[in-house]
Amino acid sequence: MRMIIDHRTVQVVFADLQDSVVDLSGTNSPEVIRRSAGVLGKVAQMLNIPFTVSVAPRPGGPGVLAELPQAPPFVRGGPCCWDDRAWREAIAARARRTLVICGVTSEIVVLHTALDALAGGYDVIVPVDACGGMSERTENAAFRQIEAAGGTVTSVAGLVTGMVRDFTDPTGRDVITALHGLMG
């Protein structure tokens, strides 16, 4: 299936992309996650795509990745962004029906947020290079669940080039330059 996405329908969810959590990834390296999430954040800002940052409570504060665009984080108490009423209301208020969800861990916060969003009528896209899991087997199982429920699993590059199809205009040139940052 060819992926063409109207960026005006998209909002991005950065979930548990905190230094102390990202370092625990057993699949993608912390560097890949930081780089991929950072590029996704840059592109979101270039295209005026709204985003939220949802974090798990951690000793010493949220510790959100420096690579992400700055925003006040939603601190939730459980394994799923959807369970946080304030976060859910912020998502609904934007009236953008495509959620791009990335974070650590894929088997917990990404999986449960994606499944609840799909059940809530949202389209869901998960860029795997901006996610980290506990193990390849368990992460792949989570991605299969998301796909079976109707979500799309792709990469940051696949997502972005599904939204920006012309690299000859100024925005397109900026986007392709940002994508080069994936090849660190």
C-alpha positions as CSV (number, residue, x, y, z in Angstrom):
1,M,0.0,0.0,0.0
2,R,1.4,3.4,-1.0
3,M,1.6,5.9,1.9
4,I,0.6,9.4,1.0
5,I,-0.3,11.5,4.0
6,D,-1.8,15.0,4.3
7,H,0.5,16.5,7.0
8,R,-2.4,18.8,8.0
9,T,-4.2,15.8,9.4
10,V,-1.2,14.6,11.5
11,Q,-0.1,15.2,15.1
12,V,3.0,13.5,16.7
13,V,3.1,11.8,20.1
14,F,6.5,11.5,21.7
15,A,6.0,9.0,24.5
16,D,8.6,8.3,27.2
17,L,11.4,9.7,25.2
18,Q,13.4,10.5,28.4
19,D,17.1,10.0,28.7
20,S,16.8,7.4,31.5
21,V,14.2,5.4,29.5
22,V,15.7,5.6,26.1
23,D,19.0,4.2,27.5
24,L,17.1,1.0,28.4
25,S,16.2,0.2,24.7
26,G,17.1,-3.4,23.8
27,T,16.3,-3.0,20.1
28,N,17.3,0.4,18.5
29,S,20.3,2.0,20.0
30,P,19.7,5.1,22.1
31,E,21.6,7.1,19.4
32,V,19.3,5.9,16.6
33,I,16.2,6.7,18.7
34,R,17.5,10.2,19.6
35,R,18.5,10.9,16.0
36,S,15.2,9.6,14.5
37,A,12.9,11.3,17.1
38,G,15.0,14.5,16.7
39,V,14.5,14.5,12.9
40,L,10.8,13.8,13.3
41,G,10.6,16.7,15.7
42,K,12.4,19.0,13.2
43,V,10.1,18.0,10.4
44,A,7.0,18.4,12.6
45,Q,8.1,22.0,13.3
46,M,8.9,22.7,9.6
47,L,5.4,21.5,8.6
48,N,3.6,23.0,11.5
49,I,2.5,19.6,12.8
50,P,1.4,19.8,16.4
51,F,3.0,17.4,18.9
52,T,2.7,16.3,22.5
53,V,5.3,14.9,24.9
54,S,4.0,12.4,27.3
55,V,6.3,11.0,30.0
56,A,6.3,8.5,32.8
57,P,7.2,9.8,36.2
58,R,10.9,9.4,36.9
59,P,13.1,10.3,39.9
60,G,14.7,13.7,39.3
61,G,12.0,14.9,36.8
62,P,11.0,14.0,33.3
63,G,14.5,14.3,31.7
64,V,13.0,14.6,28.1
65,L,15.5,14.2,25.3
66,A,17.2,17.4,24.3
67,E,16.7,16.4,20.6
68,L,12.9,16.8,20.9
69,P,11.1,20.1,20.3
70,Q,10.5,21.8,23.6
71,A,7.0,21.5,25.1
72,P,5.6,21.1,28.6
73,P,5.3,17.3,29.1
74,F,2.2,15.5,30.2
75,V,3.2,13.4,33.2
76,R,1.0,10.3,33.4
77,G,0.7,7.6,36.0
78,G,0.3,4.5,33.9
79,P,1.5,2.6,30.8
80,C,-0.7,4.4,28.2
81,C,-1.0,8.0,27.1
82,W,-4.7,7.5,26.4
83,D,-5.3,7.0,30.1
84,D,-4.2,10.6,30.8
85,R,-7.4,12.7,30.5
86,A,-5.5,16.0,30.0
87,W,-3.4,14.5,27.2
88,R,-6.4,12.9,25.5
89,E,-8.2,16.3,25.6
90,A,-5.2,18.0,24.1
91,I,-5.2,15.5,21.3
92,A,-8.9,15.8,20.6
93,A,-8.8,19.6,20.7
94,R,-6.5,19.6,17.6
95,A,-9.0,17.7,15.5
96,R,-6.2,15.9,13.6
97,R,-7.1,12.3,13.1
98,T,-3.7,10.8,12.3
99,L,-1.4,10.1,15.3
100,V,2.2,9.4,14.8
101,I,3.3,7.6,17.9
102,C,6.9,6.9,18.9
103,G,8.6,6.1,22.1
104,V,10.1,3.6,24.5
105,T,9.0,1.0,25.1
106,S,7.3,-0.3,22.0
107,E,5.6,-3.1,24.0
108,I,4.1,-0.8,26.6
109,V,3.5,2.9,25.9
110,V,3.6,2.7,22.1
111,L,1.4,-0.5,21.9
112,H,-1.3,0.6,24.4
113,T,-1.5,4.2,23.2
114,A,-1.7,3.0,19.6
115,L,-4.4,0.4,20.3
116,D,-6.5,2.8,22.3
117,A,-6.2,5.5,19.7
118,L,-7.2,3.1,16.9
119,A,-10.2,2.0,19.1
120,G,-11.0,5.7,19.5
121,G,-11.2,6.2,15.7
122,Y,-7.8,7.7,15.0
123,D,-5.4,6.6,12.3
124,V,-2.1,5.5,13.8
125,I,1.4,5.4,12.3
126,V,4.4,4.1,14.2
127,P,7.9,5.0,12.9
128,V,10.0,2.1,14.2
129,D,13.3,3.9,14.2
130,A,12.0,6.4,16.8
131,C,10.9,3.5,19.1
132,G,12.8,1.2,21.4
133,G,11.7,-2.2,22.7
134,M,12.7,-4.7,25.4
135,S,13.7,-7.4,22.8
136,E,13.3,-7.9,19.1
137,R,10.7,-10.7,19.6
138,T,8.5,-8.7,22.0
139,E,8.8,-5.5,20.0
140,N,7.9,-7.3,16.8
141,A,4.9,-8.8,18.5
142,A,3.7,-5.3,19.6
143,F,4.1,-4.0,16.0
144,R,2.2,-7.0,14.6
145,Q,-0.7,-6.2,17.1
146,I,-0.7,-2.6,16.0
147,E,-0.9,-3.6,12.3
148,A,-3.6,-6.2,13.0
149,A,-5.7,-3.5,14.7
150,G,-5.3,-1.3,11.6
151,G,-2.2,0.8,12.4
152,T,0.7,1.4,10.0
153,V,4.3,0.6,11.0
154,T,7.0,2.4,9.0
155,S,10.1,4.5,9.4
156,V,10.7,8.2,10.0
157,A,11.9,8.4,6.4
158,G,8.9,6.5,5.0
159,L,6.5,8.7,7.0
160,V,8.1,12.0,6.1
161,T,8.4,11.2,2.4
162,G,4.7,10.1,2.5
163,M,3.9,13.7,3.6
164,V,6.4,15.7,1.5
165,R,6.6,14.5,-2.1
166,D,8.4,17.5,-3.7
167,F,12.0,18.2,-2.7
168,T,12.4,21.1,-5.2
169,D,10.5,23.7,-3.3
170,P,12.0,25.4,-0.2
171,T,10.1,23.3,2.3
172,G,10.9,20.1,0.5
173,R,14.6,21.0,0.4
174,D,14.6,21.7,4.1
175,V,12.8,18.4,4.8
176,I,15.3,16.3,2.7
177,T,18.1,18.0,4.4
178,A,16.6,17.1,7.8
179,L,16.2,13.5,6.6
180,H,19.9,13.3,5.9
181,G,20.3,13.6,9.7
182,L,19.0,10.0,9.9
183,M,22.2,8.8,8.3
184,G,24.5,9.5,11.2
